[in-house]
Amino acid sequence: MTLTNPASQAKSAHALPSYLNADQLGPWGIYLQQVERVTPYLGSLSRWVETLKRPKRALIVDVPIELDNGTMAHFEGYRVQHNMSRGPGKGGVRFHQDVTLSEVMALSAWMSVKNAAVNLPFGGAKGGIRVDPKTLSRGELERLTRRYTSEIGIVIGPNKDIPAPDVNTNAQIMAWMMDTYAMNEGSSALGVVTGKPLALGGSLGRNEATGRGVFTVGHEAALHMGLDISQAKVAVQGFGNVGGIAAKLFAQAGATVVAVQDHGGTVYQPSGLDVPALLKHVAEHGSVKGFEPAEVLPDAAFWGVDCDILIPAALEQQITAANAHQIKARMVIEGANGPTTPEADDILHERGILVVPDVIANAGGVTVSYFEWVQDFSSFFWSEDDINARLVRILREAFAGIWQVADAHQVSLRTATFIVACTRILQARELRGLYP
Ligand code: NAD
């Protein structure tokens, strides 16, 4: 008989499966480091912290479709439900050629944190397909979306897990997802996805909500920093749903948007880019490239642009130890999910640059998704003014609470947001207890 040391047994009981290991660089490793940083502040709830270090459920699906030329293609799809202690899973679906399980796991975990930080009654989930949707025809994209929805149909539902748009997915894709789910279930199921078209139970204000949230939270942070938005110079990376709308709202508030970078290049105009004209240019040409009379900057120079507010609103891991020293801004407002690596976070902190983290800065989208879900259940729809007013109130209150925690513990806003959110998640976990 082999005797087992209870201490080592307890330790191995907590050992993470290899695919959850923090040593793997990448978004999931970054998330785990963020959880490590917050653990000392969780008091007796830290007993439950292991729950946060692994997803509740991760589904990998094969998504076969017939291409227009008659050949077959297979894509890999995911739906990860990180934590559902506080309610059904909630989080977007991303179509991108670089999507990996690690990325979707991290994005699902950040959704748990975000939903709890804003106190929405949701857990965290995320989905994706590793595909470059720009290579597909509309018909192929519809078949891909419908097959993916059918494959993940066993785990989603209005009371189980509610997908939404993310990078390269939009209201039309949500319409196909809703329709596929409703056909399979044999009943109308408006609340199974959010970010739907208005004609199908979508919510007014949803399209602009994330950008509006970035602006609202940025505005609150600027007040604390004594920074007047109408005098501020702003640089934005990513000019899609989040970055484009945030830039528009900052410009409307009198800020000077001096630089914008997207996948096509970087445009720079110290006197201020004409944001509505740039939005029109991108709608017509697909990118900021070629926008006149702006100067073209090499992409790497974007990070060193003279500005007060920097808004990364594209993809993960953009602000790294390699470029964090160049940043001249007084504050970084994270429109994208996970744009700053932990090393870069430390550099910015040491340099006195305020980072308003993704988990609060871009929570506007999921907040209005929550409103959409509520409206779908009651089949009673609110005015856009109502929606925007409720959104601004919720984000301001959440931000004020997080600022207080940051002040009380003398920690970064990211750690403060994680303290607030992880406490709520783990309180729910403790109250529910373990089943069986
Ligand atoms: P989008 O597809 O509308 O826009 C993405 C933008 O990023 C585009 O302008 C694209 O050109 C740019 N981009 C892509 N690759 C780039 C690169 N290598 N360098 C510079 N720019 C690049 O996507 P979105 O919905 O605006 O999402 C952007 C980010 O915000 C993502 O991290 C997403 O997870 C996050 N987010 C989105 C929402 C939402 O409601 N849409 C909500 C919360 C968080």
Residues whose N, C-alpha, C, O or C-beta is under 5 A from the ligand:
A	BS01	NAD	P165 D166 V167 N168 T210 G238 F239 G240 N241 V242 G243 Q261 D262 H263 A313 A314 L315 G335 A336 N337 N362 G365
